[in-house]
Amino acid sequence: MPTSSQAPLRVGVVGTGFGSSVHVPAFKASPDFDVVAIVSGHRENAERVAREHGLAWSGDDVRAMLREVDLDAISIATPGGLHHEMVLAAAEAGLHILCEKPFATSLEQANEMLAAVGQASVGHAVNHEFRMTPARQVLRRMVGEGYVGAPFDVRAVQDLGMLLNPGRTWSWWSDRQQYGGVLQAMTSHLIDFLLWTFGDITSVSGRLDTFIRERPDAEGRTREVTSDDANATLLRFASGASGLVMVSGVSRVARAVVEVHGSSGSLSIENNRLVAGREAGKLEPVDVPELEVQGPVGLMTAYLGHVARVFRGETDDNVATFEQGVRVQAVMDAIHRSSDANAAHINL
């Protein structure tokens, strides 16, 4: 259902990778938005997506879209290295902004982006749509209600095989300078959820690994991979709880785990199945609702209902605003510093 009786917000999408496969379908499925324009660095891609989805405007220049199309909001789904410039331009144009992660390529950039939307008084959100995973929503609610008591330790593990094939084409994903890699693409979602659920992280000890060190580019030339395809980090929360985050993009097992053990109880998610218990070895299933639409489009469609409220000037704790983008960026930058220096302890 629409979040208000107001007319849908007119949005332009930038990016025809994840932008066309997830953003455009999610905006079309959301009653709160009307997607009307698409931009790609390759004009033919923008024109193709516009034809497929019946969009009135397509092009290869973000600033042209900002000038020529009547928009309320922009959704930025490009490589992370392009976000800073696009956010500043969209804020100057007075548009609400949904930005993909990785939010920025440095904490300095992230702070500049936050300052820009604040000065422009526009709505802002980072696309942490995995907040809408039903089991994570229930776990967070139960933590807030005190089910686990004082959290002792928190664990988040994700295993994927997306980078296992050494023949996968080299792209911005393979380039640390463009903030590619598993830390930025996948671990960022877990960091967001842990910050949102358990509060500030005060120190980290992290390691980034690159196991597949070369990949062919689009012309078949071999190029060095400088971004991570796996990472592991020990965390300390301001509450005193400890944490462990491990993510692999070169696993043959598909798994997503989030769990917390505390003074009163334990909660554990594996692949959207939540169990809870207050006695050792006695964990019982917890009912978890289903999304109306499954998969990435379903998660983003659910998230957009909350984003629309923020864009209309309301508050909604389900939305990761740019303030949260800065917090996640600070943790990721600290993990990079820890790994580069082989340091056991980096304070935020």
TIGULUM-626547 format. One record per residue (C-alpha): residue number from 0; residue in three letters; x, y, z. Coordinates in steps of 0.2 Angstrom, whole numbers. Example, Ala and Ser with C-alpha at 12.3 -4.5 7.8 and 13.67 -1.06 7.14 Angstrom:
# residues 2
{0; ALA; {62; -22; 39}}
{1; SER; {68; -5; 36}}
# end
This chain:
# residues 348
{0; MET; {0; 0; 0}}
{1; PRO; {6; 18; -3}}
{2; THR; {14; 26; 12}}
{3; SER; {3; 42; 10}}
{4; SER; {-11; 49; -1}}
{5; GLN; {2; 60; -10}}
{6; ALA; {7; 57; -28}}
{7; PRO; {21; 46; -32}}
{8; LEU; {39; 53; -31}}
{9; ARG; {46; 55; -49}}
{10; VAL; {63; 46; -49}}
{11; GLY; {78; 45; -61}}
{12; VAL; {90; 30; -60}}
{13; VAL; {108; 31; -63}}
{14; GLY; {116; 15; -68}}
{15; THR; {111; 0; -79}}
{16; GLY; {119; -14; -70}}
{17; PHE; {111; -17; -53}}
{18; GLY; {101; -1; -58}}
{19; SER; {92; -10; -72}}
{20; SER; {91; -27; -64}}
{21; VAL; {85; -22; -46}}
{22; HIS; {82; -3; -45}}
{23; VAL; {71; 0; -59}}
{24; PRO; {59; -15; -56}}
{25; ALA; {59; -11; -37}}
{26; PHE; {54; 7; -41}}
{27; LYS; {41; 1; -53}}
{28; ALA; {34; -11; -40}}
{29; SER; {33; 3; -27}}
{30; PRO; {17; 13; -26}}
{31; ASP; {27; 27; -19}}
{32; PHE; {38; 30; -34}}
{33; ASP; {36; 33; -53}}
{34; VAL; {53; 29; -62}}
{35; VAL; {54; 41; -77}}
{36; ALA; {72; 42; -82}}
{37; ILE; {88; 31; -84}}
{38; VAL; {106; 36; -86}}
{39; SER; {121; 25; -91}}
{40; GLY; {139; 29; -96}}
{41; HIS; {134; 19; -112}}
{42; ARG; {120; 27; -120}}
{43; GLU; {114; 12; -129}}
{44; ASN; {112; 3; -112}}
{45; ALA; {101; 17; -106}}
{46; GLU; {90; 17; -122}}
{47; ARG; {88; -2; -120}}
{48; VAL; {82; -1; -102}}
{49; ALA; {71; 14; -106}}
{50; ARG; {63; 3; -120}}
{51; GLU; {61; -12; -109}}
{52; HIS; {53; -3; -95}}
{53; GLY; {43; 11; -104}}
{54; LEU; {54; 25; -97}}
{55; ALA; {51; 42; -106}}
{56; TRP; {69; 49; -104}}
{57; SER; {86; 40; -107}}
{58; GLY; {104; 47; -109}}
{59; ASP; {122; 46; -104}}
{60; ASP; {124; 62; -94}}
{61; VAL; {118; 64; -76}}
{62; ARG; {118; 83; -77}}
{63; ALA; {108; 83; -93}}
{64; MET; {95; 72; -83}}
{65; LEU; {95; 84; -69}}
{66; ARG; {92; 99; -81}}
{67; GLU; {79; 91; -93}}
{68; VAL; {68; 80; -82}}
{69; ASP; {56; 85; -69}}
{70; LEU; {62; 74; -54}}
{71; ASP; {59; 73; -36}}
{72; ALA; {73; 60; -32}}
{73; ILE; {88; 52; -40}}
{74; SER; {93; 34; -37}}
{75; ILE; {112; 31; -39}}
{76; ALA; {117; 13; -43}}
{77; THR; {134; 16; -51}}
{78; PRO; {152; 10; -46}}
{79; GLY; {156; 18; -29}}
{80; GLY; {170; 30; -36}}
{81; LEU; {156; 40; -45}}
{82; HIS; {144; 42; -30}}
{83; HIS; {153; 58; -22}}
{84; GLU; {151; 69; -38}}
{85; MET; {134; 63; -42}}
{86; VAL; {127; 66; -24}}
{87; LEU; {134; 83; -24}}
{88; ALA; {126; 87; -41}}
{89; ALA; {109; 80; -36}}
{90; ALA; {109; 89; -19}}
{91; GLU; {113; 105; -28}}
{92; ALA; {98; 102; -39}}
{93; GLY; {87; 100; -24}}
{94; LEU; {83; 81; -26}}
{95; HIS; {81; 68; -13}}
{96; ILE; {94; 55; -15}}
{97; LEU; {95; 36; -13}}
{98; CYS; {113; 30; -15}}
{99; GLU; {120; 12; -17}}
{100; LYS; {134; 6; -7}}
{101; PRO; {148; 7; -6}}
{102; PHE; {142; 24; 0}}
{103; ALA; {159; 33; -4}}
{104; THR; {177; 29; -6}}
{105; SER; {183; 37; 10}}
{106; LEU; {177; 44; 26}}
{107; GLU; {181; 62; 19}}
{108; GLN; {170; 60; 4}}
{109; ALA; {156; 52; 15}}
{110; ASN; {157; 68; 26}}
{111; GLU; {156; 79; 12}}
{112; MET; {141; 70; 5}}
{113; LEU; {132; 71; 21}}
{114; ALA; {136; 90; 23}}
{115; ALA; {129; 93; 5}}
{116; VAL; {112; 85; 8}}
{117; GLY; {111; 94; 25}}
{118; GLN; {114; 111; 17}}
{119; ALA; {102; 107; 3}}
{120; SER; {88; 100; 15}}
{121; VAL; {84; 85; 5}}
{122; GLY; {80; 68; 10}}
{123; HIS; {94; 55; 9}}
{124; ALA; {96; 36; 11}}
{125; VAL; {109; 23; 8}}
{126; ASN; {102; 7; 0}}
{127; HIS; {104; -5; 14}}
{128; GLU; {89; -15; 8}}
{129; PHE; {95; -31; 18}}
{130; ARG; {88; -22; 33}}
{131; MET; {71; -29; 26}}
{132; THR; {76; -47; 28}}
{133; PRO; {62; -53; 39}}
{134; ALA; {72; -63; 51}}
{135; ARG; {84; -49; 54}}
{136; GLN; {69; -37; 57}}
{137; VAL; {63; -50; 70}}
{138; LEU; {80; -52; 78}}
{139; ARG; {82; -33; 80}}
{140; ARG; {65; -31; 88}}
{141; MET; {69; -45; 100}}
{142; VAL; {86; -38; 105}}
{143; GLY; {77; -21; 108}}
{144; GLU; {64; -29; 119}}
{145; GLY; {78; -37; 129}}
{146; TYR; {77; -55; 125}}
{147; VAL; {96; -58; 125}}
{148; GLY; {99; -46; 140}}
{149; ALA; {116; -38; 138}}
{150; PRO; {124; -44; 122}}
{151; PHE; {140; -53; 125}}
{152; ASP; {146; -58; 107}}
{153; VAL; {139; -55; 90}}
{154; ARG; {143; -65; 74}}
{155; ALA; {139; -62; 56}}
{156; VAL; {145; -74; 43}}
{157; GLN; {141; -74; 24}}
{158; ASP; {148; -86; 11}}
{159; LEU; {145; -83; -7}}
{160; GLY; {153; -90; -23}}
{161; MET; {151; -75; -34}}
{162; LEU; {170; -72; -36}}
{163; LEU; {175; -90; -37}}
{164; ASN; {177; -91; -55}}
{165; PRO; {194; -85; -61}}
{166; GLY; {187; -81; -78}}
{167; ARG; {175; -68; -71}}
{168; THR; {179; -52; -80}}
{169; TRP; {189; -39; -72}}
{170; SER; {179; -23; -68}}
{171; TRP; {177; -10; -55}}
{172; TRP; {173; -23; -43}}
{173; SER; {192; -29; -45}}
{174; ASP; {199; -12; -41}}
{175; ARG; {202; -6; -23}}
{176; GLN; {204; 12; -30}}
{177; GLN; {186; 12; -35}}
{178; TYR; {181; 4; -18}}
{179; GLY; {177; -13; -26}}
{180; GLY; {178; -29; -17}}
{181; VAL; {168; -40; -5}}
{182; LEU; {170; -28; 10}}
{183; GLN; {162; -14; 2}}
{184; ALA; {149; -24; -8}}
{185; MET; {143; -37; 5}}
{186; THR; {151; -34; 22}}
{187; SER; {145; -16; 22}}
{188; HIS; {127; -23; 24}}
{189; LEU; {132; -33; 39}}
{190; ILE; {141; -18; 47}}
{191; ASP; {126; -8; 44}}
{192; PHE; {115; -21; 53}}
{193; LEU; {126; -23; 67}}
{194; LEU; {128; -4; 70}}
{195; TRP; {109; -2; 68}}
{196; THR; {105; -16; 81}}
{197; PHE; {120; -16; 93}}
{198; GLY; {126; 2; 93}}
{199; ASP; {143; 10; 90}}
{200; ILE; {158; 0; 85}}
{201; THR; {174; 7; 94}}
{202; SER; {188; -3; 88}}
{203; VAL; {192; -16; 74}}
{204; SER; {205; -29; 69}}
{205; GLY; {203; -33; 51}}
{206; ARG; {211; -43; 37}}
{207; LEU; {207; -42; 19}}
{208; ASP; {212; -56; 7}}
{209; THR; {213; -57; -12}}
{210; PHE; {214; -75; -17}}
{211; ILE; {211; -74; -35}}
{212; ARG; {224; -61; -40}}
{213; GLU; {222; -59; -59}}
{214; ARG; {207; -58; -70}}
{215; PRO; {204; -55; -89}}
{216; ASP; {197; -39; -94}}
{217; ALA; {184; -36; -107}}
{218; GLU; {198; -37; -121}}
{219; GLY; {205; -53; -114}}
{220; ARG; {220; -45; -106}}
{221; THR; {226; -51; -89}}
{222; ARG; {224; -37; -75}}
{223; GLU; {229; -37; -57}}
{224; VAL; {215; -38; -44}}
{225; THR; {218; -26; -30}}
{226; SER; {201; -28; -20}}
{227; ASP; {197; -41; -8}}
{228; ASP; {187; -57; -11}}
{229; ALA; {186; -62; 7}}
{230; ASN; {188; -53; 24}}
{231; ALA; {187; -56; 42}}
{232; THR; {186; -43; 57}}
{233; LEU; {185; -43; 75}}
{234; LEU; {175; -29; 83}}
{235; ARG; {172; -21; 99}}
{236; PHE; {156; -12; 103}}
{237; ALA; {154; 3; 114}}
{238; SER; {143; -8; 125}}
{239; GLY; {157; -19; 128}}
{240; ALA; {151; -33; 117}}
{241; SER; {163; -42; 105}}
{242; GLY; {159; -46; 87}}
{243; LEU; {166; -56; 73}}
{244; VAL; {162; -53; 54}}
{245; MET; {168; -65; 41}}
{246; VAL; {163; -64; 22}}
{247; SER; {169; -74; 8}}
{248; GLY; {165; -72; -11}}
{249; VAL; {175; -88; -15}}
{250; SER; {165; -101; -5}}
{251; ARG; {156; -116; -12}}
{252; VAL; {144; -115; 2}}
{253; ALA; {130; -102; 1}}
{254; ARG; {126; -96; 19}}
{255; ALA; {121; -81; 29}}
{256; VAL; {122; -81; 48}}
{257; VAL; {119; -68; 61}}
{258; GLU; {118; -72; 79}}
{259; VAL; {120; -65; 96}}
{260; HIS; {123; -72; 113}}
{261; GLY; {119; -62; 129}}
{262; SER; {116; -62; 147}}
{263; SER; {98; -69; 146}}
{264; GLY; {97; -78; 129}}
{265; SER; {103; -81; 112}}
{266; LEU; {96; -78; 94}}
{267; SER; {103; -86; 78}}
{268; ILE; {98; -83; 60}}
{269; GLU; {104; -95; 46}}
{270; ASN; {97; -91; 29}}
{271; ASN; {82; -82; 36}}
{272; ARG; {78; -95; 48}}
{273; LEU; {78; -88; 66}}
{274; VAL; {79; -98; 82}}
{275; ALA; {80; -92; 100}}
{276; GLY; {84; -99; 117}}
{277; ARG; {87; -96; 135}}
{278; GLU; {95; -112; 139}}
{279; ALA; {110; -120; 132}}
{280; GLY; {106; -132; 118}}
{281; LYS; {87; -128; 118}}
{282; LEU; {84; -117; 103}}
{283; GLU; {66; -115; 96}}
{284; PRO; {61; -108; 80}}
{285; VAL; {53; -91; 79}}
{286; ASP; {40; -86; 67}}
{287; VAL; {46; -75; 53}}
{288; PRO; {35; -67; 40}}
{289; GLU; {37; -68; 22}}
{290; LEU; {41; -54; 10}}
{291; GLU; {27; -51; -3}}
{292; VAL; {40; -52; -17}}
{293; GLN; {56; -63; -15}}
{294; GLY; {74; -59; -19}}
{295; PRO; {83; -43; -21}}
{296; VAL; {69; -34; -30}}
{297; GLY; {57; -39; -15}}
{298; LEU; {69; -32; -2}}
{299; MET; {72; -16; -11}}
{300; THR; {53; -14; -14}}
{301; ALA; {50; -16; 4}}
{302; TYR; {64; -4; 9}}
{303; LEU; {57; 9; -3}}
{304; GLY; {41; 11; 6}}
{305; HIS; {51; 17; 21}}
{306; VAL; {63; 28; 10}}
{307; ALA; {48; 37; 3}}
{308; ARG; {43; 42; 21}}
{309; VAL; {60; 50; 24}}
{310; PHE; {59; 59; 7}}
{311; ARG; {42; 66; 12}}
{312; GLY; {50; 73; 28}}
{313; GLU; {45; 60; 40}}
{314; THR; {56; 49; 51}}
{315; ASP; {58; 31; 49}}
{316; ASP; {71; 21; 59}}
{317; ASN; {71; 7; 45}}
{318; VAL; {80; 19; 34}}
{319; ALA; {99; 20; 33}}
{320; THR; {102; 39; 31}}
{321; PHE; {118; 47; 25}}
{322; GLU; {123; 48; 44}}
{323; GLN; {123; 30; 44}}
{324; GLY; {133; 29; 28}}
{325; VAL; {146; 39; 37}}
{326; ARG; {146; 27; 52}}
{327; VAL; {148; 12; 40}}
{328; GLN; {161; 21; 30}}
{329; ALA; {171; 24; 46}}
{330; VAL; {171; 6; 51}}
{331; MET; {176; 0; 33}}
{332; ASP; {190; 13; 32}}
{333; ALA; {197; 7; 49}}
{334; ILE; {196; -11; 43}}
{335; HIS; {207; -6; 28}}
{336; ARG; {219; 3; 39}}
{337; SER; {220; -12; 51}}
{338; SER; {223; -24; 37}}
{339; ASP; {236; -13; 28}}
{340; ALA; {246; -11; 44}}
{341; ASN; {243; -29; 50}}
{342; ALA; {237; -20; 66}}
{343; ALA; {229; -29; 80}}
{344; HIS; {219; -15; 86}}
{345; ILE; {212; 1; 77}}
{346; ASN; {201; 13; 86}}
{347; LEU; {188; 22; 77}}
# end
